Amino acid sequence: MIQIAMLKAQADALGLRVFNKFPSVQAPQDKNWYSIKAAAEGESEQVIEVYIYGEIGAWGVTANQFIQDLKAVDDGTSPIVVAFNSIGGDLFDGLAIHNVLNRLGERCTARVDALAASAASVAACGAHRLVMASNAMLMIHNPWTWASGDAEDFRKVADALDQTLEAIVASYKRKAPDIDDAELREMIKDETWLTASEAKNLGLCDEVIDGVTVKAMVGDGGALRRYRNAPEDLLAQLEQQPEDPPTDPEPQEPSPQDPPTPTPQASAAELAAQIVRDCAEAGISNLVEALTGTGTLKDEASVKAAIQGAKAVRDLCISARLPELAPGFVKDGLGVEAVRARLFDKLVGNGFGEIINTPPPEDDLPPSGVKAVDPGAIYASRKPQASKGAQR
């Protein structure tokens, strides 16, 4: 069992977040990054299914959330299948999930549906069995971070990274005890992308199963582009245009004996008043203009749904410390999952607020359409506001 409490305490003391990152498969319901459910009663074998489709950590599934949700459905005897399609995330959350899966024993199977990179590969190797789709990949590499301070502070950070590397090595060797230590460390250092067959040859994978087409990651891929050795076929997916949404079926002609009941249409003035009123009640009055600019609100039901979605978008932006992006996301009609992906890629692309596990290439640029953070400009814009507040 990998002991991580001491490592995490040391990292917390240094102010570090160490990152090691980068749906027969059913699509996760509502395209959620994370879902967990038990099979319906009456089935021959009740299997608890967990889908970790996205980042491990604050932007996807945290270890605490995973543990609490699993406890709620686990009967102590049912088989558990954890499906991964993740670029990784917080290393300590990945190690914690690794240990949780390890404690489940023989009834736990990890299944890599498309990609288990970095912290996700660490987590998956905690399962008793690890199976991979024939077209899936496992990626392993070094942790990395950024820090500030004097020389002594940086020495402590380097020591912490060395210790977290040992935890990563231990997680893989628990799954593949016969793997050569020197070879494993070299692959981790070089950022190695393993096919299913390569992972099986190394002992990290127990079985290769038939593969299906599953998107390799969520979002526009800013995080995936940061990796040094990301396979070209995965990068090619980022250039593909999104699929067209399904068209509505042809409307059925109403039966002569059952004429349709006309739906009353609210006037533009009534809708505008409702938007202003509902936004005020939801605490998002600053998004009134963005909502009215979408041009898609036609009735009371659509307004209420839009208000709910806008509030969720606003909350995500606040969590990312980028509240100024909320109006643009709302006006563009982006849903919660799309916003979460864009915020994640923006933060990773700018190196803001996160500690990632491999240093970006020197010529790495922020994702297209994303401006780099300019601390000087931010300070200059906020200083007059602070002065005004002090004079009140």
VEXMAR-226952 format. One record per residue (C-alpha): x, y, z. Coordinates in steps of 0.2 Angstrom, whole numbers, plus 5000, padded with zeros to 4 digits. Each point is the difference from the previous one (the first is absolute). Layout:
// residues N
<rec><px>X</px><py>Y</py><pz>Z</pz></rec>
...
// end
This chain:
// residues 392
<rec><px>5000</px><py>5000</py><pz>5000</pz></rec>
<rec><px>5007</px><py>5017</py><pz>4995</pz></rec>
<rec><px>5001</px><py>5012</py><pz>5015</pz></rec>
<rec><px>4996</px><py>5018</py><pz>4994</pz></rec>
<rec><px>4994</px><py>5009</py><pz>5015</pz></rec>
<rec><px>5018</px><py>5006</py><pz>5005</pz></rec>
<rec><px>5004</px><py>5004</py><pz>4982</pz></rec>
<rec><px>4984</px><py>5011</py><pz>4998</pz></rec>
<rec><px>5004</px><py>5008</py><pz>5017</pz></rec>
<rec><px>5017</px><py>5005</py><pz>4994</pz></rec>
<rec><px>4993</px><py>5007</py><pz>4984</pz></rec>
<rec><px>4987</px><py>5010</py><pz>5009</pz></rec>
<rec><px>5013</px><py>5007</py><pz>5011</pz></rec>
<rec><px>5009</px><py>5006</py><pz>4985</pz></rec>
<rec><px>4985</px><py>5007</py><pz>4992</pz></rec>
<rec><px>5001</px><py>4987</py><pz>4986</pz></rec>
<rec><px>4987</px><py>4992</py><pz>4989</pz></rec>
<rec><px>5009</px><py>4986</py><pz>4991</pz></rec>
<rec><px>4992</px><py>4995</py><pz>4984</pz></rec>
<rec><px>5003</px><py>4984</py><pz>4990</pz></rec>
<rec><px>4989</px><py>5004</py><pz>4985</pz></rec>
<rec><px>5003</px><py>5005</py><pz>4985</pz></rec>
<rec><px>4910</px><py>4947</py><pz>4980</pz></rec>
<rec><px>4997</px><py>4960</py><pz>4992</pz></rec>
<rec><px>5005</px><py>5018</py><pz>5005</pz></rec>
<rec><px>4986</px><py>5011</py><pz>5003</pz></rec>
<rec><px>5001</px><py>5019</py><pz>4998</pz></rec>
<rec><px>4999</px><py>5009</py><pz>5017</pz></rec>
<rec><px>4983</px><py>5006</py><pz>5003</pz></rec>
<rec><px>4997</px><py>5018</py><pz>4995</pz></rec>
<rec><px>5019</px><py>5001</py><pz>4995</pz></rec>
<rec><px>5004</px><py>5001</py><pz>5018</pz></rec>
<rec><px>5019</px><py>4998</py><pz>5004</pz></rec>
<rec><px>4996</px><py>4989</py><pz>5015</pz></rec>
<rec><px>4986</px><py>4989</py><pz>5004</pz></rec>
<rec><px>4997</px><py>4985</py><pz>5012</pz></rec>
<rec><px>4985</px><py>4988</py><pz>5001</pz></rec>
<rec><px>4995</px><py>4982</py><pz>5006</pz></rec>
<rec><px>4992</px><py>4988</py><pz>4988</pz></rec>
<rec><px>4981</px><py>4998</py><pz>5002</pz></rec>
<rec><px>4994</px><py>4987</py><pz>5011</pz></rec>
<rec><px>4995</px><py>4984</py><pz>4993</pz></rec>
<rec><px>5014</px><py>4999</py><pz>4988</pz></rec>
<rec><px>5010</px><py>4984</py><pz>5000</pz></rec>
<rec><px>5016</px><py>5009</py><pz>5007</pz></rec>
<rec><px>4999</px><py>5017</py><pz>5007</pz></rec>
<rec><px>5015</px><py>5010</py><pz>4994</pz></rec>
<rec><px>5004</px><py>5017</py><pz>5007</pz></rec>
<rec><px>5006</px><py>5011</py><pz>4985</pz></rec>
<rec><px>5011</px><py>5015</py><pz>5003</pz></rec>
<rec><px>5005</px><py>5012</py><pz>4985</pz></rec>
<rec><px>5014</px><py>5012</py><pz>5002</pz></rec>
<rec><px>5000</px><py>5009</py><pz>4984</pz></rec>
<rec><px>5010</px><py>5016</py><pz>5003</pz></rec>
<rec><px>5012</px><py>5007</py><pz>5012</pz></rec>
<rec><px>5004</px><py>4993</py><pz>5017</pz></rec>
<rec><px>4999</px><py>5013</py><pz>5013</pz></rec>
<rec><px>4991</px><py>5017</py><pz>5003</pz></rec>
<rec><px>4994</px><py>5001</py><pz>4982</pz></rec>
<rec><px>4994</px><py>4983</py><pz>4998</pz></rec>
<rec><px>4998</px><py>4987</py><pz>5014</pz></rec>
<rec><px>5009</px><py>5002</py><pz>5016</pz></rec>
<rec><px>5005</px><py>4985</py><pz>5011</pz></rec>
<rec><px>4989</px><py>5005</py><pz>5014</pz></rec>
<rec><px>4985</px><py>5001</py><pz>4988</pz></rec>
<rec><px>5004</px><py>4983</py><pz>4992</pz></rec>
<rec><px>5002</px><py>4992</py><pz>5017</pz></rec>
<rec><px>4983</px><py>5007</py><pz>5007</pz></rec>
<rec><px>4991</px><py>4996</py><pz>4984</pz></rec>
<rec><px>5007</px><py>4982</py><pz>4999</pz></rec>
<rec><px>4995</px><py>4997</py><pz>5019</pz></rec>
<rec><px>4982</px><py>5005</py><pz>4996</pz></rec>
<rec><px>4998</px><py>4986</py><pz>4987</pz></rec>
<rec><px>5012</px><py>4987</py><pz>5005</pz></rec>
<rec><px>4992</px><py>4985</py><pz>5008</pz></rec>
<rec><px>5017</px><py>4992</py><pz>5004</pz></rec>
<rec><px>4998</px><py>4985</py><pz>4988</pz></rec>
<rec><px>4996</px><py>5007</py><pz>4983</pz></rec>
<rec><px>5013</px><py>5001</py><pz>4986</pz></rec>
<rec><px>5006</px><py>5017</py><pz>4997</pz></rec>
<rec><px>5006</px><py>5006</py><pz>4983</pz></rec>
<rec><px>5008</px><py>5017</py><pz>4999</pz></rec>
<rec><px>5001</px><py>5007</py><pz>4982</pz></rec>
<rec><px>5014</px><py>5013</py><pz>4996</pz></rec>
<rec><px>5001</px><py>5013</py><pz>4986</pz></rec>
<rec><px>5010</px><py>5013</py><pz>5009</pz></rec>
<rec><px>5016</px><py>5011</py><pz>4997</pz></rec>
<rec><px>5004</px><py>4999</py><pz>5018</pz></rec>
<rec><px>5000</px><py>5014</py><pz>5013</pz></rec>
<rec><px>5004</px><py>5002</py><pz>5018</pz></rec>
<rec><px>5013</px><py>4987</py><pz>5005</pz></rec>
<rec><px>4995</px><py>4998</py><pz>5018</pz></rec>
<rec><px>4982</px><py>4997</py><pz>4995</pz></rec>
<rec><px>5006</px><py>4987</py><pz>4987</pz></rec>
<rec><px>5010</px><py>4991</py><pz>5014</pz></rec>
<rec><px>4985</px><py>5000</py><pz>5012</pz></rec>
<rec><px>4989</px><py>4993</py><pz>4987</pz></rec>
<rec><px>5014</px><py>4987</py><pz>4996</pz></rec>
<rec><px>4999</px><py>4995</py><pz>5018</pz></rec>
<rec><px>4981</px><py>4999</py><pz>5001</pz></rec>
<rec><px>5000</px><py>4988</py><pz>4985</pz></rec>
<rec><px>5014</px><py>4990</py><pz>5007</pz></rec>
<rec><px>4990</px><py>4997</py><pz>5016</pz></rec>
<rec><px>4985</px><py>4994</py><pz>4991</pz></rec>
<rec><px>5010</px><py>4984</py><pz>4995</pz></rec>
<rec><px>4995</px><py>4988</py><pz>4987</pz></rec>
<rec><px>4983</px><py>5007</py><pz>4996</pz></rec>
<rec><px>5007</px><py>5016</py><pz>4993</pz></rec>
<rec><px>5005</px><py>5002</py><pz>4981</pz></rec>
<rec><px>5007</px><py>5015</py><pz>4992</pz></rec>
<rec><px>4995</px><py>5002</py><pz>4982</pz></rec>
<rec><px>5009</px><py>5013</py><pz>4988</pz></rec>
<rec><px>4988</px><py>5005</py><pz>4987</pz></rec>
<rec><px>5011</px><py>5012</py><pz>4991</pz></rec>
<rec><px>5013</px><py>5009</py><pz>5010</pz></rec>
<rec><px>5007</px><py>4998</py><pz>5018</pz></rec>
<rec><px>5014</px><py>5013</py><pz>5001</pz></rec>
<rec><px>5011</px><py>5005</py><pz>5014</pz></rec>
<rec><px>4990</px><py>5000</py><pz>5017</pz></rec>
<rec><px>4986</px><py>4990</py><pz>4991</pz></rec>
<rec><px>5012</px><py>4987</py><pz>4996</pz></rec>
<rec><px>5006</px><py>5000</py><pz>5018</pz></rec>
<rec><px>4982</px><py>4998</py><pz>5006</pz></rec>
<rec><px>4996</px><py>4986</py><pz>4988</pz></rec>
<rec><px>5015</px><py>4990</py><pz>5005</pz></rec>
<rec><px>4992</px><py>4998</py><pz>5018</pz></rec>
<rec><px>4987</px><py>4988</py><pz>4993</pz></rec>
<rec><px>5002</px><py>4981</py><pz>5002</pz></rec>
<rec><px>4998</px><py>4998</py><pz>4981</pz></rec>
<rec><px>5003</px><py>5013</py><pz>4987</pz></rec>
<rec><px>4993</px><py>4998</py><pz>4982</pz></rec>
<rec><px>5002</px><py>5011</py><pz>4986</pz></rec>
<rec><px>4991</px><py>5003</py><pz>4983</pz></rec>
<rec><px>5011</px><py>4995</py><pz>4986</pz></rec>
<rec><px>5001</px><py>5018</py><pz>4994</pz></rec>
<rec><px>5002</px><py>5007</py><pz>5017</pz></rec>
<rec><px>5016</px><py>5008</py><pz>5007</pz></rec>
<rec><px>5009</px><py>5001</py><pz>5017</pz></rec>
<rec><px>5012</px><py>5015</py><pz>5003</pz></rec>
<rec><px>5013</px><py>5001</py><pz>5014</pz></rec>
<rec><px>5011</px><py>5015</py><pz>5004</pz></rec>
<rec><px>5009</px><py>5010</py><pz>5013</pz></rec>
<rec><px>4991</px><py>5012</py><pz>5012</pz></rec>
<rec><px>5004</px><py>5018</py><pz>4999</pz></rec>
<rec><px>4996</px><py>5016</py><pz>5009</pz></rec>
<rec><px>5004</px><py>5019</py><pz>5001</pz></rec>
<rec><px>5004</px><py>5009</py><pz>5015</pz></rec>
<rec><px>5007</px><py>5017</py><pz>5007</pz></rec>
<rec><px>5012</px><py>5003</py><pz>5014</pz></rec>
<rec><px>5019</px><py>5000</py><pz>5004</pz></rec>
<rec><px>5012</px><py>4986</py><pz>4997</pz></rec>
<rec><px>4995</px><py>4991</py><pz>5015</pz></rec>
<rec><px>4982</px><py>5000</py><pz>4995</pz></rec>
<rec><px>5005</px><py>4993</py><pz>4983</pz></rec>
<rec><px>5010</px><py>4986</py><pz>5008</pz></rec>
<rec><px>4985</px><py>4995</py><pz>5010</pz></rec>
<rec><px>4989</px><py>5000</py><pz>4984</pz></rec>
<rec><px>5013</px><py>4989</py><pz>4991</pz></rec>
<rec><px>5000</px><py>4988</py><pz>5015</pz></rec>
<rec><px>4981</px><py>4999</py><pz>4999</pz></rec>
<rec><px>5000</px><py>4996</py><pz>4982</pz></rec>
<rec><px>5013</px><py>4986</py><pz>5002</pz></rec>
<rec><px>4989</px><py>4993</py><pz>5014</pz></rec>
<rec><px>4984</px><py>5001</py><pz>4989</pz></rec>
<rec><px>5009</px><py>4991</py><pz>4986</pz></rec>
<rec><px>5004</px><py>4986</py><pz>5012</pz></rec>
<rec><px>4981</px><py>4999</py><pz>5003</pz></rec>
<rec><px>4996</px><py>4999</py><pz>4981</pz></rec>
<rec><px>5013</px><py>4986</py><pz>4998</pz></rec>
<rec><px>4993</px><py>4990</py><pz>5014</pz></rec>
<rec><px>4982</px><py>5002</py><pz>4993</pz></rec>
<rec><px>5006</px><py>4992</py><pz>4983</pz></rec>
<rec><px>5011</px><py>4986</py><pz>5009</pz></rec>
<rec><px>4985</px><py>4995</py><pz>5011</pz></rec>
<rec><px>4991</px><py>4996</py><pz>4984</pz></rec>
<rec><px>5015</px><py>4993</py><pz>4990</pz></rec>
<rec><px>5012</px><py>4994</py><pz>5014</pz></rec>
<rec><px>5012</px><py>4991</py><pz>4987</pz></rec>
<rec><px>5003</px><py>5016</py><pz>4990</pz></rec>
<rec><px>5018</px><py>5005</py><pz>4999</pz></rec>
<rec><px>5002</px><py>5015</py><pz>5012</pz></rec>
<rec><px>5013</px><py>5009</py><pz>4989</pz></rec>
<rec><px>4990</px><py>4998</py><pz>4984</pz></rec>
<rec><px>4984</px><py>5006</py><pz>5009</pz></rec>
<rec><px>5009</px><py>5016</py><pz>5007</pz></rec>
<rec><px>5007</px><py>5003</py><pz>4982</pz></rec>
<rec><px>4982</px><py>4999</py><pz>4993</pz></rec>
<rec><px>4993</px><py>5012</py><pz>5013</pz></rec>
<rec><px>5014</px><py>5012</py><pz>4997</pz></rec>
<rec><px>4997</px><py>5000</py><pz>4981</pz></rec>
<rec><px>4981</px><py>5002</py><pz>5000</pz></rec>
<rec><px>4995</px><py>4983</py><pz>4993</pz></rec>
<rec><px>4984</px><py>4997</py><pz>4991</pz></rec>
<rec><px>4996</px><py>4981</py><pz>5001</pz></rec>
<rec><px>4988</px><py>4991</py><pz>4988</pz></rec>
<rec><px>4989</px><py>4986</py><pz>5008</pz></rec>
<rec><px>5012</px><py>4987</py><pz>4994</pz></rec>
<rec><px>5015</px><py>5009</py><pz>5006</pz></rec>
<rec><px>4992</px><py>5002</py><pz>5017</pz></rec>
<rec><px>4996</px><py>4982</py><pz>5000</pz></rec>
<rec><px>5017</px><py>4994</py><pz>4996</pz></rec>
<rec><px>5007</px><py>5011</py><pz>5015</pz></rec>
<rec><px>4987</px><py>4992</py><pz>5012</pz></rec>
<rec><px>4990</px><py>5016</py><pz>5002</pz></rec>
<rec><px>4985</px><py>4993</py><pz>4991</pz></rec>
<rec><px>4992</px><py>4983</py><pz>5003</pz></rec>
<rec><px>4989</px><py>4999</py><pz>4984</pz></rec>
<rec><px>4998</px><py>5009</py><pz>4984</pz></rec>
<rec><px>4981</px><py>5001</py><pz>4994</pz></rec>
<rec><px>4992</px><py>5006</py><pz>4984</pz></rec>
<rec><px>5001</px><py>5018</py><pz>4998</pz></rec>
<rec><px>4987</px><py>5013</py><pz>4995</pz></rec>
<rec><px>5001</px><py>5018</py><pz>4994</pz></rec>
<rec><px>5000</px><py>5011</py><pz>5016</pz></rec>
<rec><px>5006</px><py>5018</py><pz>5000</pz></rec>
<rec><px>5017</px><py>5001</py><pz>5008</pz></rec>
<rec><px>4997</px><py>5015</py><pz>5011</pz></rec>
<rec><px>4988</px><py>5014</py><pz>5004</pz></rec>
<rec><px>5002</px><py>5018</py><pz>4995</pz></rec>
<rec><px>5010</px><py>5008</py><pz>4986</pz></rec>
<rec><px>5016</px><py>4991</py><pz>5005</pz></rec>
<rec><px>5011</px><py>5013</py><pz>5007</pz></rec>
<rec><px>5006</px><py>4988</py><pz>5013</pz></rec>
<rec><px>5003</px><py>4986</py><pz>4988</pz></rec>
<rec><px>5011</px><py>5011</py><pz>4989</pz></rec>
<rec><px>5011</px><py>5004</py><pz>5015</pz></rec>
<rec><px>5007</px><py>4982</py><pz>5000</pz></rec>
<rec><px>5016</px><py>4998</py><pz>4991</pz></rec>
<rec><px>4996</px><py>4983</py><pz>4992</pz></rec>
<rec><px>4982</px><py>5000</py><pz>4998</pz></rec>
<rec><px>4995</px><py>4988</py><pz>4986</pz></rec>
<rec><px>4996</px><py>5008</py><pz>4983</pz></rec>
<rec><px>4983</px><py>4991</py><pz>4999</pz></rec>
<rec><px>4994</px><py>5007</py><pz>5016</pz></rec>
<rec><px>5006</px><py>5018</py><pz>4995</pz></rec>
<rec><px>4991</px><py>4997</py><pz>4984</pz></rec>
<rec><px>4983</px><py>4998</py><pz>5009</pz></rec>
<rec><px>5002</px><py>5018</py><pz>5006</pz></rec>
<rec><px>4999</px><py>5007</py><pz>4982</pz></rec>
<rec><px>4984</px><py>4991</py><pz>4996</pz></rec>
<rec><px>4984</px><py>5010</py><pz>4999</pz></rec>
<rec><px>4987</px><py>4996</py><pz>5013</pz></rec>
<rec><px>4986</px><py>4989</py><pz>4995</pz></rec>
<rec><px>4984</px><py>5008</py><pz>4994</pz></rec>
<rec><px>4987</px><py>4999</py><pz>5013</pz></rec>
<rec><px>4986</px><py>4987</py><pz>4995</pz></rec>
<rec><px>4986</px><py>5008</py><pz>4990</pz></rec>
<rec><px>4982</px><py>5000</py><pz>5007</pz></rec>
<rec><px>4989</px><py>4987</py><pz>4992</pz></rec>
<rec><px>4987</px><py>5006</py><pz>4988</pz></rec>
<rec><px>4985</px><py>5007</py><pz>5010</pz></rec>
<rec><px>4984</px><py>4989</py><pz>4999</pz></rec>
<rec><px>4985</px><py>5007</py><pz>4992</pz></rec>
<rec><px>4987</px><py>5003</py><pz>5013</pz></rec>
<rec><px>4985</px><py>4989</py><pz>5000</pz></rec>
<rec><px>4984</px><py>5009</py><pz>4993</pz></rec>
<rec><px>4990</px><py>4994</py><pz>5015</pz></rec>
<rec><px>5013</px><py>5005</py><pz>5013</pz></rec>
<rec><px>5006</px><py>5018</py><pz>4995</pz></rec>
<rec><px>5015</px><py>5006</py><pz>5009</pz></rec>
<rec><px>4999</px><py>5013</py><pz>5014</pz></rec>
<rec><px>5009</px><py>5016</py><pz>4996</pz></rec>
<rec><px>5014</px><py>5004</py><pz>5011</pz></rec>
<rec><px>4999</px><py>5018</py><pz>5006</pz></rec>
<rec><px>5015</px><py>5010</py><pz>4996</pz></rec>
<rec><px>5007</px><py>5013</py><pz>5011</pz></rec>
<rec><px>5003</px><py>5018</py><pz>4993</pz></rec>
<rec><px>5018</px><py>5006</py><pz>4999</pz></rec>
<rec><px>4997</px><py>5012</py><pz>5014</pz></rec>
<rec><px>4993</px><py>4986</py><pz>5011</pz></rec>
<rec><px>5015</px><py>4989</py><pz>4997</pz></rec>
<rec><px>5012</px><py>5014</py><pz>5003</pz></rec>
<rec><px>4992</px><py>5004</py><pz>5017</pz></rec>
<rec><px>5000</px><py>4982</py><pz>5005</pz></rec>
<rec><px>5019</px><py>4999</py><pz>4995</pz></rec>
<rec><px>5004</px><py>5015</py><pz>5011</pz></rec>
<rec><px>4989</px><py>4994</py><pz>5015</pz></rec>
<rec><px>5006</px><py>4982</py><pz>4999</pz></rec>
<rec><px>5019</px><py>5005</py><pz>4999</pz></rec>
<rec><px>4998</px><py>5011</py><pz>5015</pz></rec>
<rec><px>4992</px><py>4986</py><pz>5010</pz></rec>
<rec><px>5014</px><py>4989</py><pz>4994</pz></rec>
<rec><px>5014</px><py>5013</py><pz>5004</pz></rec>
<rec><px>5006</px><py>5001</py><pz>4982</pz></rec>
<rec><px>4994</px><py>5017</py><pz>4995</pz></rec>
<rec><px>5016</px><py>5003</py><pz>4991</pz></rec>
<rec><px>4995</px><py>4987</py><pz>4988</pz></rec>
<rec><px>4984</px><py>5008</py><pz>4994</pz></rec>
<rec><px>5007</px><py>5007</py><pz>4985</pz></rec>
<rec><px>5009</px><py>4984</py><pz>4995</pz></rec>
<rec><px>4984</px><py>4990</py><pz>5002</pz></rec>
<rec><px>4990</px><py>5012</py><pz>4990</pz></rec>
<rec><px>5013</px><py>5000</py><pz>4986</pz></rec>
<rec><px>4999</px><py>4981</py><pz>4997</pz></rec>
<rec><px>4984</px><py>5002</py><pz>4990</pz></rec>
<rec><px>4994</px><py>4983</py><pz>5005</pz></rec>
<rec><px>4988</px><py>5004</py><pz>5015</pz></rec>
<rec><px>4982</px><py>4999</py><pz>4993</pz></rec>
<rec><px>4989</px><py>4996</py><pz>5015</pz></rec>
<rec><px>5000</px><py>4998</py><pz>5019</pz></rec>
<rec><px>5007</px><py>4982</py><pz>5000</pz></rec>
<rec><px>5015</px><py>5005</py><pz>4989</pz></rec>
<rec><px>5004</px><py>5015</py><pz>5011</pz></rec>
<rec><px>5000</px><py>4990</py><pz>5016</pz></rec>
<rec><px>5011</px><py>4986</py><pz>4992</pz></rec>
<rec><px>5012</px><py>5014</py><pz>4994</pz></rec>
<rec><px>5001</px><py>5008</py><pz>5017</pz></rec>
<rec><px>5004</px><py>4984</py><pz>5008</pz></rec>
<rec><px>5014</px><py>4996</py><pz>4988</pz></rec>
<rec><px>5007</px><py>5018</py><pz>5001</pz></rec>
<rec><px>5001</px><py>4999</py><pz>5019</pz></rec>
<rec><px>5010</px><py>4983</py><pz>4998</pz></rec>
<rec><px>5011</px><py>5008</py><pz>4987</pz></rec>
<rec><px>5003</px><py>5015</py><pz>5012</pz></rec>
<rec><px>5004</px><py>4989</py><pz>5015</pz></rec>
<rec><px>5013</px><py>4990</py><pz>4989</pz></rec>
<rec><px>5008</px><py>5016</py><pz>4995</pz></rec>
<rec><px>5001</px><py>5007</py><pz>5018</pz></rec>
<rec><px>5008</px><py>4983</py><pz>5005</pz></rec>
<rec><px>5013</px><py>5002</py><pz>4987</pz></rec>
<rec><px>5003</px><py>5018</py><pz>5005</pz></rec>
<rec><px>4995</px><py>5006</py><pz>4983</pz></rec>
<rec><px>4982</px><py>5008</py><pz>5003</pz></rec>
<rec><px>5003</px><py>5012</py><pz>4986</pz></rec>
<rec><px>4998</px><py>4986</py><pz>4987</pz></rec>
<rec><px>4983</px><py>4995</py><pz>5006</pz></rec>
<rec><px>4990</px><py>5013</py><pz>4989</pz></rec>
<rec><px>5009</px><py>4994</py><pz>4984</pz></rec>
<rec><px>4997</px><py>4982</py><pz>5003</pz></rec>
<rec><px>4981</px><py>5003</py><pz>5004</pz></rec>
<rec><px>4998</px><py>5011</py><pz>4984</pz></rec>
<rec><px>5008</px><py>4986</py><pz>4990</pz></rec>
<rec><px>4988</px><py>4988</py><pz>5007</pz></rec>
<rec><px>5013</px><py>4988</py><pz>5007</pz></rec>
<rec><px>4994</px><py>4987</py><pz>5012</pz></rec>
<rec><px>5008</px><py>4995</py><pz>5017</pz></rec>
<rec><px>5011</px><py>4986</py><pz>4993</pz></rec>
<rec><px>5007</px><py>5011</py><pz>4985</pz></rec>
<rec><px>5004</px><py>5014</py><pz>5013</pz></rec>
<rec><px>5008</px><py>4988</py><pz>5012</pz></rec>
<rec><px>5011</px><py>4994</py><pz>4985</pz></rec>
<rec><px>5005</px><py>5017</py><pz>4994</pz></rec>
<rec><px>5004</px><py>5006</py><pz>5018</pz></rec>
<rec><px>5011</px><py>4985</py><pz>5003</pz></rec>
<rec><px>5009</px><py>5002</py><pz>4984</pz></rec>
<rec><px>5002</px><py>5019</py><pz>5003</pz></rec>
<rec><px>5008</px><py>4997</py><pz>5017</pz></rec>
<rec><px>5011</px><py>4986</py><pz>4994</pz></rec>
<rec><px>5005</px><py>5010</py><pz>4985</pz></rec>
<rec><px>5005</px><py>5015</py><pz>5010</pz></rec>
<rec><px>5008</px><py>4990</py><pz>5014</pz></rec>
<rec><px>4989</px><py>5010</py><pz>5012</pz></rec>
<rec><px>4995</px><py>4993</py><pz>5017</pz></rec>
<rec><px>5005</px><py>4982</py><pz>4996</pz></rec>
<rec><px>5016</px><py>4989</py><pz>5002</pz></rec>
<rec><px>5002</px><py>4989</py><pz>4985</pz></rec>
<rec><px>5010</px><py>4985</py><pz>4998</pz></rec>
<rec><px>5011</px><py>5003</py><pz>4985</pz></rec>
<rec><px>5007</px><py>5017</py><pz>4995</pz></rec>
<rec><px>4993</px><py>5007</py><pz>4984</pz></rec>
<rec><px>5011</px><py>5001</py><pz>4985</pz></rec>
<rec><px>5009</px><py>5017</py><pz>4998</pz></rec>
<rec><px>4990</px><py>5004</py><pz>4984</pz></rec>
<rec><px>4983</px><py>4995</py><pz>5008</pz></rec>
<rec><px>4987</px><py>5013</py><pz>4998</pz></rec>
<rec><px>4983</px><py>5003</py><pz>5009</pz></rec>
<rec><px>4986</px><py>4992</py><pz>4991</pz></rec>
<rec><px>4993</px><py>5009</py><pz>4985</pz></rec>
<rec><px>4989</px><py>5015</py><pz>5005</pz></rec>
<rec><px>5006</px><py>5000</py><pz>5018</pz></rec>
<rec><px>5011</px><py>5015</py><pz>5005</pz></rec>
<rec><px>5014</px><py>4997</py><pz>5013</pz></rec>
<rec><px>4997</px><py>5008</py><pz>5017</pz></rec>
<rec><px>5008</px><py>5017</py><pz>5002</pz></rec>
<rec><px>5003</px><py>5003</py><pz>5018</pz></rec>
<rec><px>5005</px><py>5018</py><pz>4998</pz></rec>
<rec><px>4984</px><py>5004</py><pz>4990</pz></rec>
<rec><px>4989</px><py>4991</py><pz>5013</pz></rec>
<rec><px>5008</px><py>5010</py><pz>5014</pz></rec>
<rec><px>4999</px><py>5017</py><pz>4990</pz></rec>
<rec><px>4981</px><py>4997</py><pz>4997</pz></rec>
<rec><px>4996</px><py>4995</py><pz>5018</pz></rec>
<rec><px>5010</px><py>5013</py><pz>5008</pz></rec>
<rec><px>4988</px><py>5015</py><pz>4996</pz></rec>
<rec><px>4985</px><py>4989</py><pz>5006</pz></rec>
<rec><px>5009</px><py>4997</py><pz>5017</pz></rec>
<rec><px>5004</px><py>5018</py><pz>5002</pz></rec>
<rec><px>4981</px><py>5004</py><pz>4997</pz></rec>
<rec><px>4995</px><py>4987</py><pz>5013</pz></rec>
<rec><px>5012</px><py>5008</py><pz>5013</pz></rec>
<rec><px>4992</px><py>5017</py><pz>4997</pz></rec>
<rec><px>4982</px><py>4994</py><pz>5004</pz></rec>
// end
